[in-house]
Amino acid sequence: MARSLKKGLYVDERLIKKIQNKRPEDKSQIKTWSRASMISPEMVGFTFAVHNGKDFLPVFVTEEMVGSRFGEFSPTRKFVRHGGKMQKEQEMAAKQKELDASKATKVSVEAKK
């Protein structure tokens, strides 16, 4: 990272121009294709629509995001879960146990009243 720090941060000039004309209270999204652009402190409070190769994903910038890149918050690949029939059965059983536990707690709370 020594060389990249020496070169300085990359922030797309067009993004800076778009930010200067808006206020953070404005709820409109700012479209960008610049996934490599760094998030600067001036961008906090704005919502950006970051392109992931197919469509634009909304990214609301907070203080913790300063110093990261837009591409980190707009994944390009969609995760499809692993497993097949057996995995689906296990997930259904876990969901049923969770529902049964929540019903049992509701019944015990009502019985105490």
HUURJO-V515031 format. One record per run of one state. SS is the DSSP state (~ for helix, > for strand, _ for the rest). FROM is the first residue (numbers start at 1). TO is the last residue. If there is no record, write none. Layout:
ss=SS from=FROM to=TO
ss=SS from=FROM to=TO
This chain:
ss=_ from=1 to=1
ss=~ from=2 to=7
ss=_ from=8 to=12
ss=~ from=13 to=20
ss=_ from=21 to=28
ss=> from=29 to=32
ss=_ from=33 to=37
ss=> from=38 to=38
ss=_ from=39 to=40
ss=~ from=41 to=43
ss=_ from=44 to=46
ss=> from=47 to=51
ss=_ from=52 to=55
ss=> from=56 to=60
ss=_ from=61 to=62
ss=~ from=63 to=65
ss=_ from=66 to=68
ss=> from=69 to=69
ss=~ from=70 to=73
ss=_ from=74 to=84
ss=~ from=85 to=112
ss=_ from=113 to=113
